[in-house]
């Protein structure tokens, strides 16, 4: 829809934003009988927020393959018999969330996320989103059988494009209206109740009334000023993995009327991102500028030195933290180095056409090709690493194999293979910001809380807007699940509140 002429009746629920969380909220509100309108700041061709750029990891608790088959109903016999899916129980999910956030995750929100994750995955699949076993990302073949690790058995087939395509199709079939190029400017209140949104539409400022409002329009990762203000030095020059439209507008609107800020405002999800990637996400490339297989190699900075334990954990438990550490290194970029022994383990993102890569047949030759790096120190670093590897311990990419180094200033805890088999290859990366952790506080029903006076009547939030779940680090696939869980709850709560009017 391009204008307001077809919207004749009072809207029950306005959803601000049009990514995964927003669409889940809109669909849920419609399921519960509400007349829903979605506001999207981006033009239609750029719709979908950060969700459209995702690789599709989807973290939910499951007790075995029977749970997975309720979501992925068309598993082949080979996928059933030749794959060890293991389990990812609620207890394992809790352990990961508390460990990765250093026990700072909001316990109530964390419990809601985990306890609702399996049912939400089923619900999302019922809305037309297709999930498939993520064999190419979270499982390696050992002795003829794939084995999953890290709790990410199913991924969204086709990544963000297919996810958002399915959700938009669902919304269209429900008759949910969407206004594009229509940013929300501020919230309208009647006393202490939110009752609409002031918008900019076709060059005009318009007051758009509704019974309730859901804010699901992302964090402030697209806003360099806010990144510098809250995340700190150098974050204003970081690249942005996704949309250019997440400018923190929803957070500002909510806080302007007294919403309680919540969570890790100095923290964010960020990853190793190709040094020559554009400033914002490229939909033609999607998430393929990321480089996540560093646990199978080493990382050196401009000094030619290692600065982190590449094998501390599976990449899905460290990548969102290690990405930001690149900004702390000289010149704010580093190189990931591998040899031929692990080439077959590297994901497809290492083989795209637009990749900043060098290759050589000797370590010395490779070091000379590492732009901006001290080659002498780099060679010495690699040789010292090779000599320290415990090659008497078997290498196994599916488990914490304990194949470590000994005697280095920074030892590698797992997957420590000597870099000694040509050809050698290296990838130049910097920091790519995904989303920010700081948000606003919500109740267990996803209603926005006031700083001083309980919950704000008529106002709900979902997705990156919800603060308190993530601190310092992040488990891959939790963001999409959080958006769906709290989007579904916000939609139901907002629709029920609207019907009580």
Secondary structure, DSSP 8 states (H G I E B T S, - for coil): --SSTT--S-EEEEEE--SHHHHHHHHHHHHTT--EEEE-SS-GGG-SGGGGG---B----BSSHHHHHHHSTT--HHHHHSEE---B-HHHHHHHHHHHTTT-S-HHHHHHHHHTHHHHHHHHHHTT--EEE-HHHHEEEETTEEEE-TT--EEETTHHHHHHHHHHHHHHHTT-EEESS--EEEEEEETTEEEEEEEEETTEEEEEEEEEEEE----STT-HHHIIIII-TTGGGSEESS-S---SHHHHHHHHTTB-EES-TT-EEEEEEETTS-SS--TTTTTTTB--GGGGSEEE-TTS---S-TTSS-HHHHHHHHHHHGGGSGGG-EEEEE-GGGGGGS-GGGGSSS--EEEESSHHHHHHHSTTS-HHHHHHHHHHHHHHB-TTS---TTS-----B-SSSS---S----S-SSSEEEEEEEEEEEEE--EE-B-TTSEEEBSSSSEEEEEEE-GGGB-SS-SS---TTHHHHHHHHHHHHHHHHHHHHHHT-
